[in-house]
Amino acid sequence: MAEASRASAGSGEQLSATGRFALTGRILAVNILPLLILGGGLFYLDSYRTQLINERFKLARIEAQITAEALAGASRERQEALLVQIGKEQRMRLRMFDAKGKLTADSFALAEPAFRFNDISDDDWEQRFAVWLDRTIDTIVAAEPVQDYVEPEGEEADAWPELARARELGLSQVRLYDWNDGTPVITAAVPVGLQGATLLTVRNAVDITESVRAARTTLGFAML
């Protein structure tokens, strides 16, 4: 009887230890799950942003090419009217350069600017925190650095690398920049007609950043 009691006690201890291991495993799984969601979500957000930018690249190229076709052969007055109209409708800045690379028309000079870059000096703490979070996530996922957008001091076409390349190759060029509030700036340069003129379009794609931040908020709720 004593041996049976000891055997029963040993079995109980074994079952208890097994139960403890199973419980520990479940606890660890519950704690690891949010980390897995967070890690996978961060890389998903980076992939999502890249997809949005690639789609906008295609759109910028097509828009610039269609606009260049409309401008080719048009009178000076008609060209200026088109630059203003398209700029307002698409919230872009459009500039025309002649064969010598001299600026001949600027939609922002011809009419009220279609958009304005955000002045980060007026940002509240929520906006500053959102920018900080953007930068932090870029560091975590090792996102490729993007050149800051700075308006060239000169008004010659060669001040823009994409314009210089479009003039040299005769092919449309699209480039990505980064505004100081973390929003992407997408430019497109394309030849206009056969006389050496070129067109430059500039768009501050704030909607891409807004979409990514909205997805990030959803991820945060899912992790919680």
C-alpha positions, 0 to 999 in steps of 0.5 A: 500500500505504501508503495502504491501511495508513493507511485500515485504521488509520483504520478501526480507530481509528474502530471503537475509538472507537465501541466506547468510546462503546458501552461508556461508554453501557452503563456509564452505563446500569448506574449509572443503573438503580439510581437509577431504581429508587430514585426510582420506588420511593420514589414507589411507597412513598408511593402504597402508604402512601396506598392503605393509609391510604385503605382504613383510613379506609373501615374506620374509618368503617364500624366506627364506624357499625356500633358506633354502631348497636349502642350506640344504644338500649342500656342504660348497662351494655350500652354499656360492655360493648360498648365494652370488647369491641369495643375489645379485639377491634379494638385501639381506644379508644372513647369515648362523649359525651352530647348536651352533649359530656360524656364518659360512657364510655371503654373505656380507663377501663372495662378494661385499655387495648387498646393502648399508644402507643410510648414513643420514649424506649425506642427502640433505634438501629434504631427511631430510624433507621427513623423518620429514614428515614420522615421523610427519604422523606416530605421527598423525595416532598413528602408532605403534613404530618400533624398530630401526635396529642396527647390533649386536656387536656379531656374535652369533645367539642369538644376534638376537631375531628372530634367537633365536626364530627360533632356539628354536621353529624350525619355521621361524620368520619374524621381522620388524625394522626401519632404521634411514632414515625411511625405513623399514628393514625386517629380516627373520630367518629360520631353515636349514636342521635337524642339527640345522643350521639357516639362517638369511636374511636382506632386506632394503625395500626402495621401500616401503617408495618410494611407500608411499611417491609417494602416499603422493605426489599424495594426496598433489596435490589432496588436493591442 
